[in-house]
Amino acid sequence: MKLAVILLLAVSMTLMTVAAVSTVTVDTPGHIHINKGNRAGLQITPSTLDFGNVTPGDPANITLTLLNTGNCYENVTVSATVNGVITPLLPGPLTINPAQTATLLAEYTGEMTLIMAPGDYSFQLSWTATCI
């Protein structure tokens, strides 16, 4: 009988030890919000447009590369100022993705140079890049 009581006591203590072990699960909610880019950046190559000497009736072209150096999708516009008159040069904004390039052709057509009087002409291009 003593053996049965000791054995029963040992089983009882083992069950209490097993019952004392517990597990807890904790759920931790998470969240991240990615903002739109907020830093516009534009690099234009070449940085100076020099069409050189042109004979009347001949075209003159320069290829421009626009690089979006910002962290957002950008709408790029360009206008020219000649003799104080500002003229948009694109029919609408050009959209460039971050770290991507766009190529434009700056040109004087043969018809344009044919009607231009001999001499030097200066102009200023103004570029605007806006995050969208």
MOWO-V424377 format. One record per backbone hydrogen bond with DSSP energy under -0.5 kcal/mol. NH is the residue of the N-H (numbers start at 1). CO is the residue of the C=O. Records with the same first field share a line. If there is no record, write none. Layout:
NH->CO ; CO
//
This chain:
5->1
6->2
7->3
8->4
9->5
10->6
11->7
12->8
13->9
14->10
15->11
16->12
17->13
18->14
19->15
20->16
21->17 ; 18
27->25
28->26
29->27
35->33
40->38
43->67
45->65
50->48
51->49
58->55
60->108
62->106
64->104
65->45
66->64 ; 102
67->43 ; 65
68->100
69->41 ; 67
70->41
71->39
74->96
75->130
76->74 ; 94
77->128
79->126
80->87
81->124
82->80 ; 85
85->82
86->84
87->80
89->78
90->78
94->76
95->93
96->74
99->68
100->97
102->66
104->64
106->62 ; 104
107->105
108->60
109->107
113->109
114->110
115->111 ; 112
116->112
124->81
126->79
127->125
128->77
130->75
132->73
//
